[in-house]
Structure formats: structure tokens, C-alpha cells
Amino acid sequence: MGQTTGAISFKNVKVEISTNGTTWTDISGFANELSLGGGDRQLAETFTADGDTPILTAGKRGALDVGVKALYTEGTSDPFETVRAAYENGTSLYVRWSPKGGTTGQFQFVTDAGYVSGAPYPVGNAGSADAVPLAFTVKVPKVTKGVVA
């Protein structure tokens, strides 16, 4: 098989958040990194008296942690306010992203309803010129791959 020519970078990723899974807010102008953790499938191995290798069985998948790093700003409709309210109130937050930018027909990944699992408050170093970060993690049961309509 020949080497791929279709690789992409994350430079044009479209990142959105929602409090209801229907109305989405594009935070691409704030977000600069996405990460994914967890979701491990439970696996078991059992040996029998007759064999030298285990019998493997697969169980259920664990929850996923969708991490978003963005820039902290103080506008009333900026991402910080949405994320802060979801964290403080224990209400749902959804995340979706399109690696190629969100044009019709491109892949998009959408979470089920989840919860902000860590305090999203601003932190930083007074000796640094770096922009103040907004970092938050949403724990979700699953991510679904779809296509931008």
C-alpha cells in the first residue's frame, strides 16, 4: 500500500459547545487544543487448565474525558461564562468538533450530554506574557462520529 496523501493538521478545527445538544456556539476563535482520555473498554482474561494462553472477553466502555483548552475572556456570552455556569450548576454540556473545519460533508464528532468535571476558573503566572487560559474537561458517556449537514 502506498503512503497516504490525505493527512491533515488540526489548524482549521471547528470546536463548538452546547448546553442542550441543539443550539451550538462556535468557540473556534477561543479554543486552541482538544484532548481525549478514558473510554477504555473493560477486558478480562481467563485461563483454563488445558491452554497456555488466556481466553479474552470484552466488556463495556468507560466514560470519556474531552479536554478543551481555550483563551479566557470576560464577555458575558464568551465560553468561560457558559462553562462556568455548567460547572457551578451541575448542568449538561456537549462538545462537538470537526477536524477539517466543519464544511458540509466533513466528519464531525459529537459528545452525548456530559458534565464539566473540574473547576474552569482562570489561573496563570504573573511573570508570563501568555494569554490567560481557560481549560475544562467534560466527562461524557460517548462520542459519535457523524457528517456535517
C-alpha positions in Angstrom: 0.0 0.0 0.0 1.3 3.4 -0.9 1.9 6.3 1.5 -1.2 8.4 2.2 -1.5 11.9 0.8 -4.7 12.8 2.7 -3.2 13.7 6.2 -4.5 16.9 7.7 -3.4 19.1 10.6 -5.7 20.5 13.4 -5.2 24.1 12.2 -8.7 24.5 10.9 -10.6 22.5 13.5 -14.1 23.8 14.3 -15.0 23.5 18.0 -18.4 24.1 19.4 -20.2 23.8 22.8 -23.9 23.5 23.7 -25.9 23.4 26.8 -28.8 21.5 25.2 -27.3 19.5 22.2 -29.4 21.5 19.8 -28.1 25.1 19.8 -24.3 25.3 19.3 -21.9 28.1 20.0 -18.7 28.1 17.8 -15.7 28.6 20.1 -13.1 28.1 17.4 -11.8 31.6 17.9 -11.1 30.8 21.6 -10.1 27.1 21.5 -6.6 26.0 20.7 -6.4 22.4 21.9 -8.6 19.3 22.3 -7.7 16.1 24.1 -9.4 12.9 24.8 -8.9 10.4 27.6 -10.6 7.5 29.2 -13.0 5.4 27.4 -11.1 2.2 28.0 -13.0 -1.0 27.3 -13.1 -3.4 30.1 -11.2 -6.6 29.2 -10.9 -9.8 31.1 -8.6 -12.8 30.6 -9.3 -16.2 31.9 -7.1 -19.3 31.8 -8.2 -22.9 31.5 -6.4 -25.9 32.7 -5.9 -27.1 29.1 -4.5 -24.0 27.4 -1.3 -22.0 27.7 -2.8 -18.7 26.6 -5.8 -16.8 28.0 -9.3 -16.6 26.7 -10.2 -12.9 26.3 -13.6 -11.3 26.7 -14.6 -7.7 26.2 -16.9 -5.8 28.4 -18.3 -2.3 28.4 -16.5 1.0 27.6 -15.8 3.6 30.3 -16.7 7.3 30.2 -14.5 9.7 28.1 -12.9 12.9 29.2 -13.0 15.6 26.5 -10.5 18.2 27.3 -10.7 21.7 25.8 -8.0 24.4 26.2 -9.1 27.9 25.1 -8.5 31.5 25.9 -10.1 33.1 29.0 -12.1 36.3 28.2 -14.7 38.2 30.2 -17.6 38.8 27.8 -21.0 37.8 29.0 -21.5 35.4 26.1 -17.9 34.1 26.0 -17.1 30.4 26.5 -16.0 31.0 30.1 -19.4 32.0 31.2 -21.1 29.0 29.6 -18.6 26.6 31.0 -18.6 28.2 34.5 -22.4 28.1 34.7 -22.5 24.4 33.7 -19.8 23.6 36.2 -21.3 25.5 39.1 -24.9 24.4 38.4 -24.0 20.7 37.6 -25.9 21.0 34.2 -25.1 19.3 30.9 -22.5 20.5 28.4 -21.9 19.0 25.0 -18.8 19.4 22.8 -18.5 18.8 19.1 -15.6 19.3 16.7 -14.9 19.0 13.0 -11.1 18.4 12.3 -11.3 19.8 8.8 -13.3 22.9 9.7 -16.9 22.0 9.6 -17.9 22.2 6.0 -20.8 20.2 4.7 -19.9 16.5 4.2 -16.9 16.5 6.5 -16.6 14.3 9.6 -17.8 15.7 12.9 -17.6 14.2 16.4 -20.3 14.9 18.9 -20.5 14.1 22.6 -23.5 12.9 24.4 -24.5 15.2 27.4 -21.8 15.3 29.9 -20.6 17.3 32.9 -17.7 19.7 33.5 -15.6 17.7 35.9 -13.1 20.3 37.1 -13.1 23.9 38.1 -12.7 26.1 34.9 -11.5 29.2 36.7 -8.7 31.4 35.3 -5.1 30.7 36.5 -1.7 31.8 35.4 1.7 33.2 36.1 2.1 36.9 36.8 5.6 36.8 35.3 4.4 35.5 31.9 3.0 37.3 28.9 1.0 34.3 27.9 -2.7 34.7 27.5 -4.8 33.5 30.5 -6.0 30.0 29.6 -9.5 28.5 30.0 -9.1 24.8 30.5 -12.0 22.5 31.1 -12.9 18.8 30.9 -16.3 17.4 30.1 -16.9 13.8 31.2 -19.2 12.1 28.7 -20.6 8.6 28.1 -19.6 8.5 24.4 -18.6 10.4 21.3 -20.4 9.8 18.0 -18.9 10.2 14.6 -21.2 11.9 12.0 -21.1 14.1 9.0 -21.6 17.9 8.9 -25.0 18.6 7.4 
